[in-house]
Amino acid sequence: MMHGQDWNTIILKKPVTKKHINFQSKKISNLDEDEIIKKIDKSQTISMMNHRLAMGYKTQIDLSQATFGKITTQRISELENGKGHAPSGQEKSILFKLIKIKF
């Protein structure tokens, strides 16, 4: 005759398969356009450099100093080389005031 329950613990592990990984990548690809980081267009990088030179800032350091530390020299270099993401709202307004460029 049996009394009570069998209390032996059983641990079940769910294996990670390609199906699970693909599901996660689909989740990322379905992001809204606002959440995707936008890159700078090649024509915008050339335009930024030309506007900087036209406004009298011979070097990226000169432009960086004119922003009073709000945009670093490294960030200006990223923007002109097209390696960084598009400028934020504050960076756009500062660059428009100094070199009259719109992104």
Protein Blocks (a to p, Z undefined) as FASTA:
>chain_A
ZZhjdfbdcdddddddfklmmmmmmmmmmpcfklpccdddfklmmmmmmmmmmnopabfk
lmmmmnnomacfklmmmmmnopaccddfklmmmmmmmnopaZZ
